[in-house]
Amino acid sequence: MLAAQIFLRAGQMAALDKLRTELLNRSAVTLQRHARGFVLRRRYARARRAALTLQARPPARSLSLAAGDMQPLCATLVQVLSL
């Protein structure tokens, strides 16, 4: 195998290093942006599902109340509110 050597003018190696650093920084920012977006989309979907589940369920008290049970509850509320 032949070892290839490249001779650069003064300052060109620094310019190439700067270009490499900028490219790596841009790549890192892009990866972070996509990763954060992925995580936040999953977190939002989970929160949205939880909110919709809670909103879709009727309150437990209303399930136990039949039509006849509503009148004593309303009478109690009227008494409490009139105090």
Summary of the structure (lengths in Angstrom):
residues: 83
radius of gyration: 33.6
end to end distance: 98.6
largest distance: 99.1
contacts: 131
relative contact order: 0.04
helix: 76%
strand: 0%
